[in-house]
Amino acid sequence: MSVYLEMAIKKRKTSKSWVQLLNQNSLKIILGLVATSSFAIAFGQEKIQQFVSLPSSSNSACLDQFYRDIPPYLTKESLNKNTYPLCFNGFNVMYSGVSKTPLWVAEALTPQRLSQKIPREDSFHEETKVKVEHQATLADYKASGYDRGHMAPNADMPTKAAQYDSFSLANMVPQAPKNNQQVWRELEEATRAIVTKQKQEVYVVTGPVYSAKKLKTIGKGVIVPTATYKAIYMPKTGAAGVYYADNTLKDTAPKVHVISICALEDLTGINIFPQLTEDQKRNTYNLPLKASAVKATQKIAYSHWDAESQCAEEVSADALSILQKQFKSSSLSSSATTTPSGENKNVAPTMDSNTQDSIVKQLIEGLLQYILQLLK
């Protein structure tokens, strides 16, 4: 056999071995490509999610805290200065940069919501959704003689995230200790009892009243309210009314007055429930002052019709629609909301070029190692 023939045969055998090798590994390669694609997606998502998190709820969920999705409306023009519509987990706030407190806080209470029992963990914090010059600070309340009084109470919150949000200073007013720790606590308990004992939904709007000519402040300009209110409406029965408690007495528990929604609107310059008719707002019921006064099978009794108070003016559909959109926007842009761990949530932070390069490099290295393992 000639040398050329031997070389040809050898070359043919070598080619055949390569073909066999390719045939043997072709399935592995195909499977490897499929697997590495999945690996790349999973790996990439894991890395990217360290920097980017998606909103946990839709923008429309924010409106669920309002009766028929309609927020309270500030009818007094001066109240609108430096305001912030804020959407939190479990409640919404109209915050004032002037008083450095909420003007109102709204929440929808249901039996299912209140069945979730979350152990209290205090985490008072400043609200970074608000400009620094408009923020209430922890230092403002220190040694002030006033409590950091929750408007949407911690005990109403169904999740850890909602509980954390409830400790934002955007949900607080300077509250006299006897009011906060005794009177207000009992009213909050009574409101929850209506929901849990009578198995009905209750819409609640809570906030401060500033009615004195000269108002007291604490810290760097946090205004102390002259009173606090809690307005409630029960769609199931039509019962409505307002708890109203003085906030000027430091050493004495204030007496609670139950007034009509119209009376509250007259005092505050806020249309508390724009969805209700004037007749509904003038009807006043004997709201229970303690949880023990709530009976499962006994409806809340009617009290009187308020013919004297000036109800808030009706609000146009266009104005309410604009306000709804503001709360939807607040829900979508909640970039400064933080979790109990202190990390931002519902935020899409910017990823710099160095971070992007690092992630891409890790992806490529991981893919190469994975392919080599498959081809061994």
HELIX and SHEET records of a PDB file:
HELIX    1   1 VAL A    3  ILE A   48  1                                  46    
HELIX    2   2 ASN A   59  GLN A   65  5                                   7    
HELIX    3   3 TYR A   67  ASP A   69  5                                   3    
HELIX    4   4 GLU A   77  ASN A   80  5                                   4    
HELIX    5   5 PRO A  111  LEU A  114  1                                   4    
HELIX    6   6 VAL A  132  HIS A  134  5                                   3    
HELIX    7   7 LEU A  138  TYR A  141  1                                   4    
HELIX    8   8 ASN A  154  ASP A  156  5                                   3    
HELIX    9   9 LYS A  160  SER A  166  1                                   7    
HELIX   10  10 LEU A  169  ASN A  171  5                                   3    
HELIX   11  11 PRO A  177  LYS A  178  1                                   2    
HELIX   12  12 ASN A  179  TRP A  184  3                                   6    
HELIX   13  13 ARG A  185  GLN A  198  1                                  14    
HELIX   14  14 ILE A  261  THR A  268  1                                   8    
HELIX   15  15 GLU A  278  ARG A  282  1                                   5    
HELIX   16  16 ALA A  291  ALA A  293  5                                   3    
HELIX   17  17 ALA A  317  LEU A  332  1                                  16    
HELIX   18  18 SER A  353  LEU A  375  1                                  23    
SHEET    1   A 2 TYR A  73  LEU A  74  0                                        
SHEET    2   A 2 ILE A 270  ASN A 271 -1                                        
SHEET    1   B 7 THR A  83  PHE A  88  0                                        
SHEET    2   B 7 PHE A  91  SER A  96 -1                                        
SHEET    3   B 7 THR A 101  LEU A 109 -1                                        
SHEET    4   B 7 VAL A 202  VAL A 209 -1                                        
SHEET    5   B 7 ALA A 227  TYR A 233 -1                                        
SHEET    6   B 7 ALA A 240  ASP A 246 -1                                        
SHEET    7   B 7 VAL A 256  ILE A 259 -1                                        
SHEET    1   C 2 ASP A 147  HIS A 150  0                                        
SHEET    2   C 2 MET A 172  GLN A 175 -1                                        
SHEET    1   D 2 THR A 217  ILE A 218  0                                        
SHEET    2   D 2 VAL A 222  ILE A 223 -1                                        
SHEET    1   E 2 ASN A 283  TYR A 285  0                                        
SHEET    2   E 2 TYR A 302  TRP A 305 -1                                        
END                                                                             
